[in-house]
């Protein structure tokens, strides 16, 4: 029997704090626009399809993809604790969020310019610009991860967060279908050739990320005193120095065993998804005569359909049964994508099994949504920024996995990376089962 961390019940006649949130419906719509545009923009450089294709066209290999996977993990997770420290007792999250995240958008815009002008003449320069922009983009989003998640907790009622994420994933999924068609057209031998096609994909990413940033700017952040929840029974404390703040972090795992287990799930889930870029290389190796570069767009469509199918399912389960139930089912389903890829190769390059692998990957790739929902339900508003930063920071060891996977993939083939993913996902599913319920 697992421990439970239910919310404090309301007394008769009390009003739920969720009902007191001002501008809740308006902010819900702005966040739908924000997340939808962010996901659509990211699809132009999807780590499992478009990005590996562009890197390959610019002269990069599996080893570089492993480095970029590690760069993504490190750039996103490294700044989290420092930002969480800065946000102690913060009264507003939106201004710093806007300031921190704009630079990643600018980086992609400039990288597209370099690829456009130097992709043929100096491919190594263009590749370097893309890698730099990729790292900068994820670093900027990593800096914004803590205030953005805390802003969700401050502006969206707890029992509407599943609906929020389901709506965003559904809308962005429709948009990603269009992106898949664009990727198929640009990388499939259309009239738009390399490097113009590659630059257009990078600019497409930049454009939608800029629009996402504008939606954030339109959010109406409520005052702090409006959003304190019933779990916020801690007294106000002075802001700690960075040294003291970091020194207090280990005890938080002992104080909240449920959080420690969630951190294990986060590490394993993040590490497993870092191997997703190797799925494309594995499939091309398993069926070299039937899989072409243009198929990256088709697989992206399959991945997007998976997102469209599963997003409302995870959202509904999370809102009705609680995020633990949704997360356990999600991690169990995630175990299927590497297994389906192996089955496709074992059956002589069965393309339908490869499509199924991408379909499942699309359905589980946004696992952070359910993980975040669990965290926001189990931690009070005053401490959310600290625990958000800590949860993401403990995922730092996962940044080594893409390097390890890239090393094994270079020597043993991309299948070695997928085998690692399967082991990690099995461990993540087991860890989910030990989480306490939040409802």
N, C-alpha and C positions, 0 to 999 in steps of 0.2 A: 504493500500500500504506500503510495507516494504522499509526501506532505502537500498541504494546500495553502495557498496564499490568497484567500478571497478578499474582496474589497469589503470595507466596513459597511454594514447595511444601514439604510436610511431609517430614521425614526419616522413615525407617522406624521404626515403633514410637512416633512422636510422636502426641499427642492433639490434635485440632483445638481451638483456643480456644472455638469454638462449643459443643463438647461439655461445656465446663466451666461454662457459664452456669447459675447456680442459678435455680430457679423458672421456667425457660424456658417450660414448657408453661402454667403458671398465668399468667404475664405475657402470653403469647400471647393467652389468653382475655380477660384484662382489656383489652388493647389492641383486640381485636376489638369488645368492648362499647363502648369509648371512641370509636373511629372511626365505628362504625356509628351510634351515637346522635348524634354530631356531624353526620354527613352527613344523617341523617333530620331533625334539627332545622333544619339550614340549608335543607332543601327547602321548609319552610314559607315561607321568604322567598327562593325560588329567583330568581337574578338574571335569568333568561331568561323566566320565566313569572309567578309569583305577585307578586314585588316590583314589576315594572312595572305590573301591574294595580292593586295597592294604591296606588302612587304616583299613578297616573292618577285613581283614585277620590277621592283627597285633594286633587286639583287640580294635581299636578305634570305636567311635560311631558318631551319628549325631552331638552331641555337639562339639566334636573335629573337625569335618568338618567345623562347623561354625567358630570355633577359627582359623582354618587354612585359611579360606576365609578372615577373618579379618586381619590375619597376612600377607597374600599376599597383600591386599590393603595397609596396613600401611607400610610394608617394601618397596613397590614400590613407594608410593607417598611421604613419609616423607622426603627423602633426596633431592627431586627435587629442592626446592628453594635454598638450600645451594649450590648445584652444579651450579644452574643458576647464583648465586652470584659469584662463583669462576670463571665462564666463561665470566664475563663481559669483553667486548673488546678483547675476545680471538681471536688469529690469527690461531690456529689450534685446532681441536676437536678430531682427531683420537688418539693421544697418550694417553690422559686421558681416553678416551673410552675403550681402550684396557686394561689399568691398572685397571680400576674399575670393569670390567665385568669378568675377569678371575677367580675371587674367587668363584663365584657361580658355575662354572663348576667343580672346585675342590671339592666343598661341595657335589655335587651329586655323584661324583666318590667315595668319602669316605663313604657316606651314604649307597651306594650299598654294600660296604665291610662289614659294620656293620650288615646290614640286612642278608647278606649271612651267616655270621658266628654266629649271635645271634638271628635270626628270630624265631627259635623254642625254644631255651633254655632261652632267655631273650627277649621276644617280646616287653616288655615295653622299653627296651634299644634301640631296633631296631626302634620302633615307634618314640622314642624321637629323634634319629638320622635323621630319615626322616623328621620330623617336622622342626628340626633345619636347615637341608639342604634346605628344601623348602623355609623357611624364608630367609636364606642367599642368595639363588638364586634370589629371587625376589628383595631383597635389592640391590644386585649387579646390576641387570638389571634396577632397579629404579635409581640408581646412573648414569647409562649409558644412561638413557632415553633422557635426555636433549641434551648431545653431539651427540647422534646417530641421533635424529630428526633434529638437526641443520646441521649435516653432509649431510642428505638427501637434505635439502634446498640448501646446498652449492654445491652439486655434480650432482643433477638431475634437468633438465629443468622442469618448472612448468607444462607444458602440456604433460609431459611424466611421471608424478608421478602416475597418474591413471593407466597407462600401466604398470609401475613398480610394483605396488601393485597387480594388476590383475595377472601379470606373476608369482609373488612370491606365491600368494595364489593358483594359478592353479597347479604349480609344487609341492608345498608343499602338496596340496590336494592329488595328486597322491601318494606322499610318505606316507601320512597319511592312505591311503587305505592299504598299506603294513603294517603300524604300527597296524592298526585295526586287520589285520590277525594275527600278532604276539601276540597281547593282547588276542585275541580269543584262540590262541593255548596255550599260557602259563597259562592263567587263566581258561581254559576249561577242566582241568583234563588230560592234556597231560602227557607224560612220565617225563617231568620236573616238579617237585613238589615244593610246598612251603617249604622253603623260597627262593630257588634258582630261581624260576620263577620270583618272585618279585624283587630280586636283579638284574636280567637280564633286567627287564624293567627300573629300575633306571639307570643302566649303559648305556642302549640304549639312554636315555635322555642325559646323560653326554657326550656320544660320539658325537652326532649330534650338541650339543651346542658347543663343542670344535671346530668342523669343521666350524660352524658359526663364531666363533671368528677368525679363520684363514682367512676367507673371508674378514672380516673387516680389518685385518692387511694388506691385499693386495690392499685396496682402495688407489687411488692416489688423495689425498686431494689438491685442487687447492689453490693458494694464495688468501688472503682475497680480494684484490683489484679487482680480476677478477669477483667476484660473487656479487658485490653490485648491487641491483636491483633498479628499478625506484621508489620504495616506500622508499628507504633509503635516505630521505632528512633531516635526523637529523644530527647535528654536532657531532663529536667525543667528548666524555665527559670523565673526569677522573674516574677511578674505584672507586665506592662508598664503604664505610664501610658496614659491614653486617647490622648494626642497621639502617643506612640511607637507604640502599637498601630495607629492609623489610618495613620501614615506607612509602616508595613511592609506594608500591604495591597497596594499596586500591584505589588510584586515577586513576590507570590504567583502572579500570573497568568503571569509569565515562568517561575517555577519549575515550574509545573504547566500546560503548554499544554492538556492535556486538560480541566482545570477551566475555562480561559478559553473553550474551545469549548462546554462545557456551560452556561456563563453566557450565551452567545449564544442557545442553545436556550431557556433559561429566560426570557430577556427577550422573545423573539418569541412563545413559547407563552403567557406571561402577558398580553402586550399583545393577542394575538388573542382570548383569552377575555374580555377586558374589553369587547369589542364584542358579546358574546352578548345583553345586554338589548335591543339594537336588532333582533334577529331577530323578536321578537314584534311590534314596530311595523312592520317591513317586511312581515310576513305579513298583518297587519290592513289595511295600505294596499293590498297586492296583491289581496286578496280581501275587500273590505269588506262584501259582501253575504252571504258565507258564514261568515266567522270572527267569533265572538262572544266576549265576555269569559269566558264559561264554558269556552271551548275551551282556555284556559290550563291547566286541569286535565288535559285530554286530551293536550295536548302534553307536559306534565310526565310523564304516564304513558309516552308514547313515548320520552322522554328517559331515563326510568328503565329501561325495557326494554333500551335500548341499553347502559346501565351493567351490567345483569345479564348481557347476552350477552358483552360485551367484557372485563369485569373478570377473569374466570377465564382468558381468553385471554392478556391482558397478563401476568398473574401466572405462568402456566405458561411462557410464552416467556422471561420474565425469569429464572425459577429454572433453566431448562434451557439456554437459549441465551445468557443474559446480558442485562443491562438495556439495552445498546446496541441489540441487535437489536429488543427490545420497543419502545424509544423511537423508533427509525427507522420502524417499521411504524405506530406510533400517530400520529406527526406526518403521515405520508402519508395515513392515513385521515382525520385531522382536516381536511385540505384539502377534503374532500367536503361538509361541512355548509353553508358559504356557497354553494358551487356548486349544491347541490341546492335551496337557497332561490331562487336566481336561475332555475333551471330550472322551479320551480313557478310563479313569476310569469310566465315567458315562455310557459308553456303555458296561460295563462288562469286561474291560481289553482288549479292541481292540488293538492288537499289531501293526496294521498298522498305527493307529493314534499316537501311541508312536514313531514309526519310523519317522512319519511325523514331530513330535515335535523335534526330534534330527536333522532331515534334515533342518528345518528352523533355529534351533539354530546354526548349522554349517554355514549357509549362512549369519548370522549376528554377529557371535561371534567376528569377527575381525573388529568391528565398529571403533576402534581406527584409522584404516587406513584412513577412510573418514574424521574423525574428524581432524586428523593430516593434511590431504591435505587442508582442509578448513583453518586451522590456517596458514599454510605456504603461502597460496595465499593472506591472508589478513594482514599479518605482514611482514615488511621489514627485510632483512637479519641481520641488525645490532641488532635488538631487538628480534629476534626469540628465542634465548636461554632463555631470561627472560620470555617471554610469554609462552614458552613451559613448563618451570618450574612452572609458576603460574597456568597454566591450569591444570596440574597434581596435584599440591598441593591443589587446591580447592576441589579436590575429596576426601580429607582426611575424611570428615564426612561419606563418603560411607563405611569406614572400620567398622563402628558400625553396619551396616546392617547385615552382616553375623552372628554377635553375636546375634542380635535381632531375625533374621530368625532361627538361631539354637535353640534359647530359645523356640520360638513358635513351631518349628518342633518337639522338644523333648516332648512338652506337647500336641500339637494338631495334630501332623503329618506333614510330609514334604509338604503337600498341602498348609499349611499356608505360607511357604516360597515362593511357586510359585504364590500365590495370591498377595503377596507383589511385586514380579517381574512384574506382569501384571499391577499393579497400577503405578509403576515407569516407565515402558515402555510407557504407555499411556501419562504420563506427558512429557516424552522425545520427543515423536512424536509431541505433541503440541508445545513444545519449538522450535523444528526444523523449524516449519512453520513460526516462527517469525524472523528467521535469515535473514539478508540481503544477496543478491547475491554478489558473488565476481567477476562475469564475466560481 
